[in-house]
Amino acid sequence: MTPSHKPNTDDNQDAAYWLAFCEGNKDSIAYFYKKYYNLLYNYGLKLVDDPLLVQDFIQDIFYKLYKSRQPDKIDNLKVYPLAEL
């Protein structure tokens, strides 16, 4: 991983949490989960009419990101989870 990798973010706080995540602080992923959950949930419901399935998808996305060995390959923190849905 390259901790200096700085993906497109909405603000400096996002960048700080992402940098911490890339440096191995797995707890920082909770920040992004909380920030993007509602956006992902509402978008997911437009794709499938099953709230439980959407919740599972969202958890899977963040689990994969959490387990990722190369989080620095993600270029846009907002687009990545939307594209994964």
KEKOLMAR-995544 format. One record per residue: x, y, z of N, C-alpha, C, O in turn. Coordinates in steps of 0.05 Angstrom, whole numbers, plus 5000, padded with zeros to 4 digits. Layout:
REM residues N
<pt n_east="X" n_north="Y" n_up="Z" ca_east="X" ca_north="Y" ca_up="Z" c_east="X" c_north="Y" c_up="Z" o_east="X" o_north="Y" o_up="Z"/>
...
END
This chain:
REM residues 85
<pt n_east="5017" n_north="4976" n_up="5000" ca_east="5000" ca_north="5000" ca_up="5000" c_east="5018" c_north="5025" c_up="5000" o_east="5040" o_north="5025" o_up="5011"/>
<pt n_east="5007" n_north="5045" n_up="4988" ca_east="5022" ca_north="5071" ca_up="4988" c_east="5005" c_north="5091" c_up="5004" o_east="4986" o_north="5102" o_up="4994"/>
<pt n_east="5013" n_north="5096" n_up="5029" ca_east="4998" ca_north="5114" ca_up="5046" c_east="4995" c_north="5142" c_up="5034" o_east="4977" o_north="5156" o_up="5042"/>
<pt n_east="5012" n_north="5149" n_up="5016" ca_east="5010" ca_north="5176" ca_up="5004" c_east="4987" c_north="5178" c_up="4984" o_east="4980" o_north="5200" o_up="4976"/>
<pt n_east="4976" n_north="5155" n_up="4975" ca_east="4955" ca_north="5155" ca_up="4956" c_east="4931" c_north="5170" c_up="4968" o_east="4921" o_north="5164" o_up="4990"/>
<pt n_east="4921" n_north="5190" n_up="4954" ca_east="4900" ca_north="5206" ca_up="4964" c_east="4877" c_north="5207" c_up="4943" o_east="4879" o_north="5221" o_up="4924"/>
<pt n_east="4856" n_north="5190" n_up="4947" ca_east="4834" ca_north="5190" ca_up="4928" c_east="4818" c_north="5215" c_up="4929" o_east="4821" o_north="5232" o_up="4947"/>
<pt n_east="4801" n_north="5218" n_up="4909" ca_east="4783" ca_north="5241" ca_up="4909" c_east="4764" c_north="5239" c_up="4933" o_east="4752" o_north="5219" o_up="4938"/>
<pt n_east="4762" n_north="5261" n_up="4948" ca_east="4746" ca_north="5262" ca_up="4972" c_east="4730" c_north="5287" c_up="4973" o_east="4736" o_north="5306" o_up="4958"/>
<pt n_east="4709" n_north="5287" n_up="4989" ca_east="4692" ca_north="5311" ca_up="4992" c_east="4705" c_north="5332" c_up="5010" o_east="4700" o_north="5356" o_up="5007"/>
<pt n_east="4722" n_north="5323" n_up="5028" ca_east="4734" ca_north="5342" ca_up="5046" c_east="4760" c_north="5331" c_up="5059" o_east="4767" o_north="5308" o_up="5054"/>
<pt n_east="4773" n_north="5348" n_up="5075" ca_east="4798" ca_north="5340" ca_up="5087" c_east="4794" c_north="5317" c_up="5108" o_east="4811" o_north="5301" o_up="5112"/>
<pt n_east="4770" n_north="5317" n_up="5121" ca_east="4765" ca_north="5296" ca_up="5140" c_east="4764" c_north="5269" c_up="5127" o_east="4775" o_north="5249" o_up="5137"/>
<pt n_east="4752" n_north="5267" n_up="5103" ca_east="4752" ca_north="5242" ca_up="5088" c_east="4781" c_north="5234" c_up="5083" o_east="4788" o_north="5210" o_up="5086"/>
<pt n_east="4796" n_north="5253" n_up="5073" ca_east="4824" ca_north="5246" ca_up="5066" c_east="4840" c_north="5236" c_up="5090" o_east="4856" o_north="5218" o_up="5088"/>
<pt n_east="4835" n_north="5248" n_up="5113" ca_east="4849" ca_north="5240" ca_up="5138" c_east="4841" c_north="5211" c_up="5146" o_east="4858" o_north="5195" o_up="5153"/>
<pt n_east="4815" n_north="5205" n_up="5144" ca_east="4806" ca_north="5178" ca_up="5151" c_east="4817" c_north="5158" c_up="5131" o_east="4824" o_north="5136" o_up="5138"/>
<pt n_east="4817" n_north="5166" n_up="5105" ca_east="4826" ca_north="5147" ca_up="5085" c_east="4856" c_north="5142" c_up="5088" o_east="4865" o_north="5119" o_up="5086"/>
<pt n_east="4871" n_north="5162" n_up="5094" ca_east="4900" ca_north="5159" ca_up="5098" c_east="4904" c_north="5140" c_up="5122" o_east="4921" o_north="5122" o_up="5121"/>
<pt n_east="4889" n_north="5144" n_up="5143" ca_east="4892" ca_north="5126" ca_up="5167" c_east="4885" c_north="5097" c_up="5159" o_east="4898" o_north="5079" o_up="5168"/>
<pt n_east="4864" n_north="5094" n_up="5143" ca_east="4857" ca_north="5067" ca_up="5134" c_east="4879" c_north="5054" c_up="5117" o_east="4885" o_north="5031" o_up="5121"/>
<pt n_east="4890" n_north="5069" n_up="5099" ca_east="4911" ca_north="5059" ca_up="5082" c_east="4936" c_north="5052" c_up="5098" o_east="4952" o_north="5035" o_up="5090"/>
<pt n_east="4940" n_north="5065" n_up="5120" ca_east="4963" ca_north="5060" ca_up="5137" c_east="4958" c_north="5037" c_up="5157" o_east="4975" o_north="5030" o_up="5173"/>
<pt n_east="4934" n_north="5025" n_up="5155" ca_east="4929" ca_north="5002" ca_up="5171" c_east="4908" c_north="5005" c_up="5193" o_east="4902" o_north="4986" o_up="5207"/>
<pt n_east="4897" n_north="5029" n_up="5197" ca_east="4877" ca_north="5034" ca_up="5217" c_east="4850" c_north="5025" c_up="5207" o_east="4836" o_north="5040" o_up="5194"/>
<pt n_east="4844" n_north="5000" n_up="5211" ca_east="4819" ca_north="4988" ca_up="5201" c_east="4794" c_north="5001" c_up="5214" o_east="4772" o_north="5000" o_up="5202"/>
<pt n_east="4796" n_north="5012" n_up="5237" ca_east="4773" ca_north="5025" ca_up="5251" c_east="4763" c_north="5049" c_up="5236" o_east="4740" o_north="5057" o_up="5238"/>
<pt n_east="4780" n_north="5061" n_up="5219" ca_east="4772" ca_north="5085" ca_up="5205" c_east="4751" c_north="5079" c_up="5184" o_east="4738" o_north="5098" o_up="5174"/>
<pt n_east="4747" n_north="5054" n_up="5176" ca_east="4727" ca_north="5047" ca_up="5156" c_east="4699" c_north="5053" c_up="5167" o_east="4680" o_north="5057" o_up="5151"/>
<pt n_east="4695" n_north="5053" n_up="5193" ca_east="4669" ca_north="5058" ca_up="5205" c_east="4660" c_north="5086" c_up="5198" o_east="4636" o_north="5091" o_up="5195"/>
<pt n_east="4678" n_north="5105" n_up="5196" ca_east="4672" ca_north="5132" ca_up="5188" c_east="4657" c_north="5132" c_up="5161" o_east="4637" o_north="5146" o_up="5157"/>
<pt n_east="4668" n_north="5118" n_up="5142" ca_east="4657" ca_north="5117" ca_up="5115" c_east="4631" c_north="5102" c_up="5114" o_east="4612" o_north="5109" o_up="5099"/>
<pt n_east="4629" n_north="5081" n_up="5130" ca_east="4604" ca_north="5065" ca_up="5132" c_east="4581" c_north="5084" c_up="5141" o_east="4560" o_north="5084" o_up="5129"/>
<pt n_east="4586" n_north="5098" n_up="5162" ca_east="4566" ca_north="5117" ca_up="5173" c_east="4560" c_north="5139" c_up="5154" o_east="4537" o_north="5147" o_up="5151"/>
<pt n_east="4580" n_north="5149" n_up="5141" ca_east="4576" ca_north="5172" ca_up="5122" c_east="4560" c_north="5164" c_up="5098" o_east="4543" o_north="5180" o_up="5089"/>
<pt n_east="4565" n_north="5141" n_up="5087" ca_east="4553" ca_north="5134" ca_up="5061" c_east="4530" c_north="5113" c_up="5063" o_east="4518" o_north="5107" o_up="5043"/>
<pt n_east="4524" n_north="5104" n_up="5087" ca_east="4503" ca_north="5083" ca_up="5089" c_east="4477" c_north="5092" c_up="5078" o_east="4465" o_north="5077" o_up="5062"/>
<pt n_east="4467" n_north="5115" n_up="5086" ca_east="4440" ca_north="5124" ca_up="5076" c_east="4440" c_north="5128" c_up="5046" o_east="4420" o_north="5120" o_up="5033"/>
<pt n_east="4461" n_north="5139" n_up="5035" ca_east="4462" ca_north="5142" ca_up="5006" c_east="4461" c_north="5115" c_up="4992" o_east="4447" o_north="5112" o_up="4973"/>
<pt n_east="4477" n_north="5096" n_up="5002" ca_east="4478" ca_north="5070" ca_up="4990" c_east="4451" c_north="5055" c_up="4993" o_east="4442" o_north="5041" o_up="4975"/>
<pt n_east="4439" n_north="5058" n_up="5017" ca_east="4414" ca_north="5044" ca_up="5022" c_east="4392" c_north="5055" c_up="5003" o_east="4378" o_north="5039" o_up="4991"/>
<pt n_east="4390" n_north="5081" n_up="5001" ca_east="4369" ca_north="5092" ca_up="4983" c_east="4374" c_north="5085" c_up="4954" o_east="4355" o_north="5079" o_up="4939"/>
<pt n_east="4399" n_north="5086" n_up="4946" ca_east="4406" ca_north="5078" ca_up="4918" c_east="4400" c_north="5049" c_up="4914" o_east="4389" o_north="5041" o_up="4893"/>
<pt n_east="4407" n_north="5032" n_up="4933" ca_east="4403" ca_north="5003" ca_up="4930" c_east="4373" c_north="4997" c_up="4928" o_east="4366" o_north="4978" o_up="4913"/>
<pt n_east="4356" n_north="5011" n_up="4942" ca_east="4328" ca_north="5006" ca_up="4941" c_east="4316" c_north="5013" c_up="4913" o_east="4295" o_north="5003" o_up="4906"/>
<pt n_east="4330" n_north="5030" n_up="4899" ca_east="4321" ca_north="5036" ca_up="4871" c_east="4328" c_north="5013" c_up="4852" o_east="4316" o_north="5010" o_up="4831"/>
<pt n_east="4348" n_north="4998" n_up="4860" ca_east="4357" ca_north="4975" ca_up="4843" c_east="4341" c_north="4950" c_up="4849" o_east="4334" o_north="4935" o_up="4831"/>
<pt n_east="4336" n_north="4945" n_up="4875" ca_east="4321" ca_north="4921" ca_up="4883" c_east="4301" c_north="4929" c_up="4905" o_east="4307" o_north="4946" o_up="4922"/>
<pt n_east="4279" n_north="4917" n_up="4905" ca_east="4258" ca_north="4923" ca_up="4924" c_east="4259" c_north="4904" c_up="4948" o_east="4239" o_north="4891" o_up="4954"/>
<pt n_east="4282" n_north="4902" n_up="4960" ca_east="4286" ca_north="4884" ca_up="4983" c_east="4305" c_north="4897" c_up="5003" o_east="4329" o_north="4895" o_up="4999"/>
<pt n_east="4294" n_north="4910" n_up="5023" ca_east="4311" ca_north="4925" ca_up="5042" c_east="4332" c_north="4907" c_up="5055" o_east="4355" o_north="4916" o_up="5059"/>
<pt n_east="4326" n_north="4883" n_up="5062" ca_east="4345" ca_north="4865" ca_up="5075" c_east="4368" c_north="4858" c_up="5056" o_east="4391" o_north="4856" o_up="5064"/>
<pt n_east="4361" n_north="4854" n_up="5031" ca_east="4382" ca_north="4848" ca_up="5011" c_east="4401" c_north="4872" c_up="5007" o_east="4425" o_north="4868" o_up="5005"/>
<pt n_east="4389" n_north="4895" n_up="5007" ca_east="4405" ca_north="4920" ca_up="5004" c_east="4424" c_north="4923" c_up="5028" o_east="4448" o_north="4929" o_up="5025"/>
<pt n_east="4414" n_north="4917" n_up="5052" ca_east="4431" ca_north="4919" ca_up="5076" c_east="4454" c_north="4899" c_up="5074" o_east="4477" o_north="4905" o_up="5081"/>
<pt n_east="4448" n_north="4875" n_up="5064" ca_east="4469" ca_north="4854" ca_up="5061" c_east="4490" c_north="4863" c_up="5041" o_east="4514" o_north="4860" o_up="5046"/>
<pt n_east="4481" n_north="4875" n_up="5019" ca_east="4500" ca_north="4885" ca_up="4998" c_east="4518" c_north="4906" c_up="5010" o_east="4542" o_north="4905" o_up="5006"/>
<pt n_east="4507" n_north="4924" n_up="5025" ca_east="4523" ca_north="4946" ca_up="5037" c_east="4544" c_north="4934" c_up="5056" o_east="4567" o_north="4942" o_up="5056"/>
<pt n_east="4535" n_north="4915" n_up="5073" ca_east="4554" ca_north="4903" ca_up="5091" c_east="4576" c_north="4888" c_up="5076" o_east="4600" o_north="4889" o_up="5084"/>
<pt n_east="4569" n_north="4875" n_up="5054" ca_east="4589" ca_north="4861" ca_up="5038" c_east="4609" c_north="4880" c_up="5026" o_east="4633" o_north="4874" o_up="5025"/>
<pt n_east="4600" n_north="4903" n_up="5016" ca_east="4618" ca_north="4923" ca_up="5004" c_east="4639" c_north="4931" c_up="5025" o_east="4662" o_north="4932" o_up="5019"/>
<pt n_east="4629" n_north="4938" n_up="5048" ca_east="4648" ca_north="4948" ca_up="5069" c_east="4665" c_north="4926" c_up="5080" o_east="4688" o_north="4931" o_up="5089"/>
<pt n_east="4655" n_north="4902" n_up="5081" ca_east="4671" ca_north="4879" ca_up="5090" c_east="4694" c_north="4875" c_up="5070" o_east="4717" o_north="4871" o_up="5078"/>
<pt n_east="4688" n_north="4875" n_up="5044" ca_east="4709" ca_north="4872" ca_up="5024" c_east="4729" c_north="4894" c_up="5026" o_east="4753" o_north="4889" o_up="5024"/>
<pt n_east="4720" n_north="4918" n_up="5030" ca_east="4739" ca_north="4940" ca_up="5033" c_east="4756" c_north="4937" c_up="5058" o_east="4780" o_north="4942" o_up="5058"/>
<pt n_east="4743" n_north="4929" n_up="5080" ca_east="4757" ca_north="4924" ca_up="5105" c_east="4779" c_north="4903" c_up="5102" o_east="4801" o_north="4905" o_up="5112"/>
<pt n_east="4773" n_north="4882" n_up="5087" ca_east="4791" ca_north="4860" ca_up="5083" c_east="4811" c_north="4865" c_up="5060" o_east="4831" o_north="4850" o_up="5057"/>
<pt n_east="4807" n_north="4886" n_up="5046" ca_east="4824" ca_north="4893" ca_up="5023" c_east="4853" c_north="4896" c_up="5031" o_east="4859" o_north="4908" o_up="5052"/>
<pt n_east="4870" n_north="4885" n_up="5015" ca_east="4899" ca_north="4889" ca_up="5020" c_east="4910" c_north="4912" c_up="5003" o_east="4933" o_north="4919" o_up="5006"/>
<pt n_east="4893" n_north="4924" n_up="4987" ca_east="4902" ca_north="4946" ca_up="4970" c_east="4881" c_north="4969" c_up="4969" o_east="4871" o_north="4975" o_up="4947"/>
<pt n_east="4874" n_north="4981" n_up="4991" ca_east="4854" ca_north="5002" ca_up="4991" c_east="4863" c_north="5026" c_up="4975" o_east="4846" o_north="5043" o_up="4968"/>
<pt n_east="4889" n_north="5028" n_up="4971" ca_east="4899" ca_north="5052" ca_up="4956" c_east="4892" c_north="5051" c_up="4926" o_east="4898" o_north="5070" o_up="4912"/>
<pt n_east="4881" n_north="5029" n_up="4917" ca_east="4873" ca_north="5027" ca_up="4889" c_east="4846" c_north="5040" c_up="4883" o_east="4838" o_north="5042" o_up="4860"/>
<pt n_east="4832" n_north="5049" n_up="4904" ca_east="4807" ca_north="5062" ca_up="4900" c_east="4811" c_north="5092" c_up="4896" o_east="4825" o_north="5106" o_up="4911"/>
<pt n_east="4799" n_north="5102" n_up="4874" ca_east="4804" ca_north="5130" ca_up="4866" c_east="4783" c_north="5149" c_up="4876" o_east="4789" o_north="5173" o_up="4880"/>
<pt n_east="4759" n_north="5140" n_up="4881" ca_east="4738" ca_north="5158" ca_up="4890" c_east="4722" c_north="5145" c_up="4912" o_east="4709" o_north="5124" o_up="4907"/>
<pt n_east="4723" n_north="5156" n_up="4936" ca_east="4710" ca_north="5143" ca_up="4959" c_east="4680" c_north="5143" c_up="4958" o_east="4667" o_north="5126" o_up="4971"/>
<pt n_east="4668" n_north="5161" n_up="4943" ca_east="4639" ca_north="5161" ca_up="4941" c_east="4629" c_north="5143" c_up="4919" o_east="4609" o_north="5129" o_up="4922"/>
<pt n_east="4644" n_north="5142" n_up="4897" ca_east="4636" ca_north="5127" ca_up="4874" c_east="4641" c_north="5097" c_up="4878" o_east="4625" o_north="5080" o_up="4869"/>
<pt n_east="4662" n_north="5090" n_up="4892" ca_east="4669" ca_north="5062" ca_up="4896" c_east="4646" c_north="5045" c_up="4907" o_east="4638" o_north="5025" o_up="4894"/>
<pt n_east="4634" n_north="5052" n_up="4930" ca_east="4613" ca_north="5035" ca_up="4940" c_east="4588" c_north="5036" c_up="4923" o_east="4574" o_north="5016" o_up="4921"/>
<pt n_east="4582" n_north="5058" n_up="4910" ca_east="4559" ca_north="5059" ca_up="4892" c_east="4563" c_north="5040" c_up="4868" o_east="4544" o_north="5027" o_up="4860"/>
<pt n_east="4587" n_north="5040" n_up="4857" ca_east="4592" ca_north="5022" ca_up="4835" c_east="4591" c_north="4993" c_up="4844" o_east="4584" o_north="4975" o_up="4828"/>
<pt n_east="4598" n_north="4987" n_up="4869" ca_east="4598" ca_north="4960" ca_up="4878" c_east="4570" c_north="4949" c_up="4882" o_east="4565" o_north="4925" o_up="4880"/>
<pt n_east="4551" n_north="4967" n_up="4887" ca_east="4523" ca_north="4958" ca_up="4890" c_east="4513" c_north="4947" c_up="4864" o_east="4490" o_north="4938" o_up="4861"/>
END
